[in-house]
Amino acid sequence: MSIGELGRRAGAKVETIRYYERIGLLPAPARTEGNYRAYGEAALNRMSFIRRARDLGFSIEQVRDLLALSDRRDQSCATVDELTRAHLAEVERKIADLEALRRELSALLSQCRQGTISTCLIIEALAPTKA
């Protein structure tokens, strides 16, 4: 299949596929006589794996590690579990940070009096304090 077809079937942009090839996540494909990329089912499966992992928030390096692990089918999945637990901990930390941000923004909004900018408590809270 062409790079465009691979992109359509895997749900990825052509530029993304080329990028993944450049950084080694996706092997360079065979070429046609006209020097066009020609992908097979293995490339589609790998691209779908990468896309799903990225959708789950795994970093490029984590995806690289997961791909390397997925290529060694006879090994224990303990390393995959460890990598996923670390990623989940990071997601939970980010959620906690976002919840704290939400509380802070809600507190700012609750002080709003719908006045003018000169009396806006949100603008006042954002302005640097004078020493």
Contact map, one row per residue, 1 for C-alpha under 8 A:
11101100000000000000000000000000000001110000000000000000000000000000000000000000000000000000000000000000000000000000000000000000000
11111100000000000000000000000000000111100000000000000000000000000000000000000000000000000000000000000000000000000000000000000000000
11111110000001001000000000000000000011100000000000000000000000000000000000000000000000000000000000000000000000000000000000000000000
01111111000011000000000000000000000000000000000000000000000000000000000000000000000000000000000000000000000000000000000000000000000
11111111100000000000000000000000000000000000000000000000000000000000000000000000000000000000000000000000000000000000000000000000000
11111111110100000000000000000000000000100001000000000000000000000000000000000000000000000000000000000000000000000000000000000000000
00111111111111001000000000000000000000000000000000000000000000000000000000000000000000000000000000000000000000000000000000000000000
00011111111110000000000000000000000000000000000000000000000000000000000000000000000000000000000000000000000000000000000000000000000
00001111111100000000000000000000000000000001000000000000000000000000000000000000000000000000000000000000000000000000000000000000000
00000111111100000000000000000000000000000001001100100000000000000000000000000000000000000000000000000000000000000000000000000000000
00000011111110000000000000000000000000000000000100100000000000000000000000000000000000000000000000000000000000000000000000000000000
00000111111111011000000000000000000000000000000000100000000000000000000000000000000000000000000000000000000000000000000000000000000
00010011001111111000000000000000000000000000000000000000000000000000000000000000000000000000000000000000000000000000000000000000000
00110010000111111100000000000000000000000000000000000000000000000000000000000000000000000000000000000000000000000000000000000000000
00000000000011111110000000000000000000000000000000000000000000000000000000000000000000000000000000000000000000000000000000000000000
00000000000111111111000000000000000000000000000000000000000000000000000000000000000000000000000000000000000000000000000000000000000
00100010000111111111100001000000000000000000001000000000000000000000000000000000000000000000000000000000000000000000000000000000000
00000000000001111111110000000000000000000000000000000000000000000000000000000000000000000000000000000000000000000000000000000000000
00000000000000111111111000000000000000000000000000000000000000000000000000000000000000000000000000000000000000000000000000000000000
00000000000000011111111111000000000000000000000000000000000000000000000000000000000000000000000000000000000000000000000000000000000
00000000000000001111111111110000000000000000000000000000000000000000000000000000000000000000000000000000000000000000000000000000000
00000000000000000111111110000000000000000000000000000000000000000000000000000000000000000000000000000000000000000000000000000000000
00000000000000000011111111000000000000000000000000000000000000000000000000000000000000000000000000000000000000000000000000000000000
00000000000000000001111111100000000000000000000000000000000000000000000000000000000000000000000000000000000000000000000000000000000
00000000000000000001111111100000000000000000000000000000000000010010000000000000000000000000000000000000000000000000000000000000000
00000000000000001001101111110000000000000010011000000000000000000000000000000000000000000000000000000000000000000000000000000000000
00000000000000000000100111111000000000000010000000000000000000000000000000000000000000000000000000000000000000000000000000000000000
00000000000000000000100001111100000000000000000000000000000000000000000000000000000000000000000000000000000000000000000000000000000
00000000000000000000000000111110000011100000000000000000000000000000000000000000000000000000000000000000000000000000000000000000000
00000000000000000000000000011111000011100000000000000000000000000000000000000000000000000000000000000000000000000000000000000000000
00000000000000000000000000001111111111000000000000000000000000000000000000000000000000000000000000000000000000000000000000000000000
00000000000000000000000000000111111111000000000000000000000000000000000000000000000000000000000000000000000000000000000000000000000
00000000000000000000000000000011111100000000000000000000000000000000000000000000000000000000000000000000000000000000000000000000000
00000000000000000000000000000011111100000000000000000000000000000000000000000000000000000000000000000000000000000000000000000000000
00000000000000000000000000000011111110000000000000000000000000000000000000000000000000000000000000000000000000000000000000000000000
01000000000000000000000000000011111111000000000000000000000000000000000000000000000000000000000000000000000000000000000000000000000
01100000000000000000000000001111001111100000000000000000000000000000000000000000000000000000000000000000000000000000000000000000000
11100000000000000000000000001111000111110000000000000000000000000000000000000000000000000000000000000000000000000000000000000000000
11100100000000000000000000001100000011111111000000000000000000000000000000000000000000000000000000000000000000000000000000000000000
10000000000000000000000000000000000001111111000000000000000000000000000000000000000000000000000000000000000000000000000000000000000
00000000000000000000000000000000000000111111100000000000000000000000000000000000000000000000000000000000000000000000000000000000000
00000000000000000000000000000000000000111111110000000000000000000000000000000000000000000000000000000000000000000000000000000000000
00000000000000000000000001100000000000111111111000000000000000000000000000000000000000000000000000000000000000000000000000000000000
00000100110000000000000000000000000000111111111100000000000000000000000000000000000000000000000000000000000000000000000000000000000
00000000000000000000000000000000000000001111111110000000000000000000000000000000000000000000000000000000000000000000000000000000000
00000000000000000000000001000000000000000111111111000000000000000000000000000000000000000000000000000000000000000000000000000000000
00000000010000001000000001000000000000000011111111100000000000000000000000000000000000000000000000000000000000000000000000000000000
00000000011000000000000000000000000000000001111111110000000000000000000000000000000000000000000000000000000000000000000000000000000
00000000000000000000000000000000000000000000111111111000000000000000000000000000000000000000000000000000000000000000000000000000000
00000000000000000000000000000000000000000000011111111100000000100000000000000000000000000000000000000000000000000000000000000000000
00000000011100000000000000000000000000000000001111111110000000000000000000000000000000000000000000000000000000000000000000000000000
00000000000000000000000000000000000000000000000111111111000000000000000000000000000000000000000000000000000000000000000000000000000
00000000000000000000000000000000000000000000000011111111110000100000000000000000000000000000000000000000000000000000000000000000000
00000000000000000000000000000000000000000000000001111111111100100000000000000000000000000000000000000000000000000000000000000000000
00000000000000000000000000000000000000000000000000111111110000000000000000000000000000000000000000000000000000000000000000000000000
00000000000000000000000000000000000000000000000000011111110000000000000000000000000000000000000000000000000000000000000000000000000
00000000000000000000000000000000000000000000000000001111111000000000000000000000000000000000000000000000000000000000000000000000000
00000000000000000000000000000000000000000000000000001111111111100000000000000000000000100000000000000000000000000000000000000000000
00000000000000000000000000000000000000000000000000000100111111100000000000000000000000000000000000000000000000000000000000000000000
00000000000000000000000000000000000000000000000000000100011111110000000000000000000000000000000000000000000000000000000000000000000
00000000000000000000000000000000000000000000000000000000011111111000000000000000000000000000000000000000000000000000000000000000000
00000000000000000000000000000000000000000000000000000000011111111100000000000000001000000000000000000000000000000000000000000000000
00000000000000000000000000000000000000000000000001001100011111111110000000000000000000000000000000000000000000000000000000000000000
00000000000000000000000010000000000000000000000000000000000111111111000000000000000000000000000000000000000000000000000000000000000
00000000000000000000000000000000000000000000000000000000000011111111100000000000000000000000000000000000000000000000000000000000000
00000000000000000000000000000000000000000000000000000000000001111111110000000001000000000000000000000000000000000000000000000000000
00000000000000000000000010000000000000000000000000000000000000111111111000000000000000000000000000000000000000000000000000000000000
00000000000000000000000000000000000000000000000000000000000000011111111100000000000000000000000000000000000000000000000000000000000
00000000000000000000000000000000000000000000000000000000000000001111111110000001000000000000000000000000000000000000000000000000000
00000000000000000000000000000000000000000000000000000000000000000111111110000000000000000000000000000000000000000000000000000000000
00000000000000000000000000000000000000000000000000000000000000000011111110000000000000000000000000000000000000000000000000000000000
00000000000000000000000000000000000000000000000000000000000000000001111111100000000000000000000000000000000000000000000000000000000
00000000000000000000000000000000000000000000000000000000000000000000111111100000000000000000000000000000000000000000000000000000000
00000000000000000000000000000000000000000000000000000000000000000000000111110000000000000000000000000000000000000000000000000000000
00000000000000000000000000000000000000000000000000000000000000000000000111111000000000000000000000000000000000000000000000000000000
00000000000000000000000000000000000000000000000000000000000000000000000001111110000000000000000000000000000000000000000000000000000
00000000000000000000000000000000000000000000000000000000000000000000000000111111100000000000000000000000000000000000000000000000000
00000000000000000000000000000000000000000000000000000000000000000000000000011111110000000000000000000000000000000000000000000000000
00000000000000000000000000000000000000000000000000000000000000000000000000011111111000000000000000000000000000000000000000000000000
00000000000000000000000000000000000000000000000000000000000000000100100000001111111100000000000000000000000000000000000000000000000
00000000000000000000000000000000000000000000000000000000000000000000000000001111111110000000000000000000000000000000000000000000000
00000000000000000000000000000000000000000000000000000000000000000000000000000111111111000000000000000000000000000000000000000000000
00000000000000000000000000000000000000000000000000000000000001000000000000000011111111100000000000000000000000000000000000000000000
00000000000000000000000000000000000000000000000000000000000000000000000000000001111111110000000000000000000000000000000000000000000
00000000000000000000000000000000000000000000000000000000000000000000000000000000111111111000000000000000000000000000000000000000000
00000000000000000000000000000000000000000000000000000000000000000000000000000000011111111100000000000000000000000000000000000000000
00000000000000000000000000000000000000000000000000000000010000000000000000000000001111111110000000000000000000000000000000000000000
00000000000000000000000000000000000000000000000000000000000000000000000000000000000111111111000000000000000000000000000000000000000
00000000000000000000000000000000000000000000000000000000000000000000000000000000000011111111100000000000000000000000000000000000000
00000000000000000000000000000000000000000000000000000000000000000000000000000000000001111111110000000000000000000000000000000000000
00000000000000000000000000000000000000000000000000000000000000000000000000000000000000111111111000000000000000000000000000000000000
00000000000000000000000000000000000000000000000000000000000000000000000000000000000000011111111100000000000000000000000000000000000
00000000000000000000000000000000000000000000000000000000000000000000000000000000000000001111111110000000000000000000000000000000000
00000000000000000000000000000000000000000000000000000000000000000000000000000000000000000111111111000000000000000000000000000000000
00000000000000000000000000000000000000000000000000000000000000000000000000000000000000000011111111100000000000000000000000000000000
00000000000000000000000000000000000000000000000000000000000000000000000000000000000000000001111111110000000000000000000000000000000
00000000000000000000000000000000000000000000000000000000000000000000000000000000000000000000111111111000000000000000000000000000000
00000000000000000000000000000000000000000000000000000000000000000000000000000000000000000000011111111100000000000000000000000000000
00000000000000000000000000000000000000000000000000000000000000000000000000000000000000000000001111111110000000000000000000000000000
00000000000000000000000000000000000000000000000000000000000000000000000000000000000000000000000111111111000000000000000000000000000
00000000000000000000000000000000000000000000000000000000000000000000000000000000000000000000000011111111100000000000000000000000000
00000000000000000000000000000000000000000000000000000000000000000000000000000000000000000000000001111111110000000000000000000000000
00000000000000000000000000000000000000000000000000000000000000000000000000000000000000000000000000111111111000000000000000000000000
00000000000000000000000000000000000000000000000000000000000000000000000000000000000000000000000000011111111100000000000000000000000
00000000000000000000000000000000000000000000000000000000000000000000000000000000000000000000000000001111111110000000000000000000000
00000000000000000000000000000000000000000000000000000000000000000000000000000000000000000000000000000111111111000000000000000000000
00000000000000000000000000000000000000000000000000000000000000000000000000000000000000000000000000000011111111100000000000000000000
00000000000000000000000000000000000000000000000000000000000000000000000000000000000000000000000000000001111111110000000011001000000
00000000000000000000000000000000000000000000000000000000000000000000000000000000000000000000000000000000111111110000000001000000000
00000000000000000000000000000000000000000000000000000000000000000000000000000000000000000000000000000000011111110000000000000000000
00000000000000000000000000000000000000000000000000000000000000000000000000000000000000000000000000000000001111111000000011000000000
00000000000000000000000000000000000000000000000000000000000000000000000000000000000000000000000000000000000111111110000111000000000
00000000000000000000000000000000000000000000000000000000000000000000000000000000000000000000000000000000000000111110000100000000000
00000000000000000000000000000000000000000000000000000000000000000000000000000000000000000000000000000000000000011111000100000000000
00000000000000000000000000000000000000000000000000000000000000000000000000000000000000000000000000000000000000011111101100000000000
00000000000000000000000000000000000000000000000000000000000000000000000000000000000000000000000000000000000000000111111100000000000
00000000000000000000000000000000000000000000000000000000000000000000000000000000000000000000000000000000000000000011111100100000000
00000000000000000000000000000000000000000000000000000000000000000000000000000000000000000000000000000000000000000001111100000000000
00000000000000000000000000000000000000000000000000000000000000000000000000000000000000000000000000000000000000000011111110010000000
00000000000000000000000000000000000000000000000000000000000000000000000000000000000000000000000000000000000000011111111111110000000
00000000000000000000000000000000000000000000000000000000000000000000000000000000000000000000000000000000000100110000001111111000000
00000000000000000000000000000000000000000000000000000000000000000000000000000000000000000000000000000000000110110000000111111100000
00000000000000000000000000000000000000000000000000000000000000000000000000000000000000000000000000000000000000000000100111111110000
00000000000000000000000000000000000000000000000000000000000000000000000000000000000000000000000000000000000000000000001111111110000
00000000000000000000000000000000000000000000000000000000000000000000000000000000000000000000000000000000000100000000000011111111000
00000000000000000000000000000000000000000000000000000000000000000000000000000000000000000000000000000000000000000000000001111111000
00000000000000000000000000000000000000000000000000000000000000000000000000000000000000000000000000000000000000000000000000111111100
00000000000000000000000000000000000000000000000000000000000000000000000000000000000000000000000000000000000000000000000000001111110
00000000000000000000000000000000000000000000000000000000000000000000000000000000000000000000000000000000000000000000000000000011111
00000000000000000000000000000000000000000000000000000000000000000000000000000000000000000000000000000000000000000000000000000001111
00000000000000000000000000000000000000000000000000000000000000000000000000000000000000000000000000000000000000000000000000000000111
